[in-house]
Amino acid sequence: MFALLRPWQETDGPSNRKVWVRAKGIPLHAWSSGFFQKLVSSFGSLTAIAHVTESKSKLDFAFLQILTPVFKPISWEISAHIVDNPFTIIIDEIQHPPSIATLPTTPIASAHDLSKHA
């Protein structure tokens, strides 16, 4: 039995969505799950890191999955100071996830831990 029956309202929809983003311009010395979490914290929370990103086998982009309350496509340019050096990092939402395995962020396995199981 329903306690309340009323017309649908826009606030009845989802409050978050999971999306993949591609980050360009991250310096190698900042390439870590901790930095990725900080990087996306202004528009969501990190839920997964693509294997090619975690393993550092592809360093031109970081592929990250986030849970975000932002419903418009994400396209941000962030100015960051990393070890007192300025960097511009460009973050864009991608329509299709990387076609590679992903690693969940909890717990995040290091490349050293993964090599033990190979």
N, C-alpha and C positions, 0 to 999 in steps of 0.2 A: 504494500500500500504506500502511496506517495504522501509525504507530509505537506508538500507544497507543489502546486502545479502552476507554472507561469511561463510566459513566452521566453524564448531564448534571448540572451543578452551577450554582447561581445565579451564581457568579462567571464563568461562561462567556458571559453576556449582554453587552450593550453597556455601556461605561463612561461614555458621554456621550450627550447628546441636544441637538438644536438646537430652540430655542423662541423665540417672539416675546414680548417683554414691553412693557408700556406704563408709562411713568414720568410721574408727575404731580407738579407743584410745583417744577420746575426753573426757576430765575430766568433771564431772558433773558441777563444778562451771563455766565452759566456755560454757555450753549447752544453746545457745541462737541463735536467728535468726541473730543478729548482728555478732556473731562469725562465724556462718556458711557462711555469705556473705563474710567476710574477708578470710575465709579458701579457698573458691573456686575462689577468685578474680584473682589469678595468671593464671588461665586457663579458665575462663568464668564468667558468671554472674548467680546468683541464681534466678531461676524462680519458684520453688515450693519446699515445705518441706512436706515430708510424715507425715500423721496425727500421726502415732506412734512415730515419732521423735518430733514433736511439742508438743504432749501431755506428752512426757517423759514416755510413757508406755513401751518402749523398749529402754534400754540405752546401749546395747552392740554395736550398730551401729546407725549412723545417715544416713537417706536416703534423698538425696537431688537431685533435678532436676536442671540441669544447661544448659545454652545456651553457646556453646563453638565453637571457630574457629578451635579447634584441631580435626583432623579427624582420628587419630590413637586412639586405645583404651586407655583410661586414667588409669594409674596405677602409683601412686605417693606415695612416703614416705616423709613426711614433719616433720622436727624438729621444734618444737614451744616452746617458753618460755611463760608460762601463769602464771601470778603472781609470777615471778621469779623462776618457777619450769620448768624443761625441760620435754617435752612430745614428743613422736613419734606418729604421726597420719598417718594412711595408708588409702589412697583414691583409690578405684577401681571402674571402670565402671561396671555396671551390665546390663545384656542383657534384663531383664524383670523388669518393674517397680514393686515396692511393691504392693501387692494385697490388698491395703487398700486405703482409701480416702486420697487425698492430699489437702493441703492448699496452695493457691497462696501466693506469697511473698508480693503482694501489694493489700490491706493492710494485714499485718500478724496479725491474731487474736491471742490474748493470750489465754491460757487455762482458765483464769478467764472470759474473754469475751465469750468464747464458753459455759461455764457453765450457763450463763444467758439465753441462748437460748434453753437449753436442757429441 
